[in-house]
């Protein structure tokens, strides 16, 4: 159903609103779904309830109702498609899951008392699979988590960015679980929407001063999905909180889907402060790492279903075919588990090819950054990047600068004003002039045309 919904609403909408929606059960004519926050529940019910229902009816025509709930902070890790247990049995399962999570229930209760966003007990350092693309981010997060109150802060803020489903939330929640386990420090995990609505609610109830003081008393503040932070007043308060914590030697950890310089909706002061710490990108998952994630998910599934097995050729096929993110990999294992259990059949390559066909998406072109364009153009023309951003007007700098602006306009989705800002604060008319100038020259000057094509190839490799 998720594949059908992704096709219906588009990748951006799906990633923003539905990536964290889980299936809890299908009973009679109702489908029971869950999301991690009240805000997501409200937004989906208001804007997409008919769309979700129609997608389910395409799969199960008897369904006539969607029941959407907010997940509790502590969730049992059993797959959603298992037969529902009696209420008392479910409580016992949750208690034992919490005990297995090294004190997850007390940590979660303490975290909830601080007003934090819900934590998933599965998202710990123990379950995080490390590979080439995330080694630095993992090491930096582990360093933060192992710090003690009063220790000098090495990376502040720690800013982790990547595309959807590459492990940012897993790392941030792992920092929170590990940091709160000893109860020595107060570690608070908030999504940007939770911060935003907490601040707005405090303003309405005239308790904003208490809200600010509570946040500034935190030892480690962890903010997820910063790209969703909206509103000038809220952003100003976030900036003040960020400054107050950093100046007081407290740790701040932030995650977003793009680097600080690309968060165009955020105030320049916030972007500058975020960029002043350690900025780490988590790259797309390599095939070896995807295979490691798949194996770890199979092992986790065996904790509840001892007979479940996925042959090595199937794992290798999934690792090659599903390339976009870790959530798709986990979804693939869940599908194989459900199919195997419900139909009492072993997992085969043919079954896997059928079950995950909608998760195999065409590869996307490489996302090119303006910084990469500036770096490669500077190297090609033997000038420095600072020359391209400067006000120098000598011929050996003007032409490379115009070429770089032209490439930024043709190879990225950035607007003319944004490109101008990234080239030393120039006006958008300057960028437009450069683009038109190079367009005219490329059609006449074969040497320049070859240079531009060479630069494009380097950027797209």
Secondary structure as UniProt FT lines:
FT   HELIX           2..9
FT   HELIX           11..17
FT   TURN            18..20
FT   STRAND          22..27
FT   TURN            28..29
FT   STRAND          30..35
FT   HELIX           38..47
FT   HELIX           49..59
FT   TURN            61..62
FT   STRAND          65..70
FT   TURN            80..81
FT   HELIX           87..100
FT   TURN            101..102
FT   HELIX           104..113
FT   TURN            114..115
FT   TURN            121..122
FT   HELIX           125..127
FT   TURN            132..134
FT   HELIX           135..145
FT   TURN            149..150
FT   STRAND          158..161
FT   TURN            164..165
FT   HELIX           168..181
FT   STRAND          187..191
FT   HELIX           192..204
FT   TURN            205..206
FT   HELIX           208..216
FT   STRAND          220..224
FT   HELIX           226..228
FT   HELIX           232..247
FT   TURN            248..249
FT   STRAND          251..256
FT   HELIX           260..262
FT   TURN            264..265
FT   HELIX           268..275
FT   STRAND          278..281
FT   HELIX           287..302
FT   TURN            303..304
FT   TURN            306..307
FT   HELIX           312..321
FT   HELIX           326..343
FT   HELIX           349..355
FT   HELIX           357..359
FT   HELIX           370..380
FT   TURN            381..382
FT   HELIX           385..389
FT   HELIX           395..411
FT   HELIX           416..422
FT   TURN            423..424
FT   HELIX           428..442
FT   TURN            443..444
FT   HELIX           446..460
//
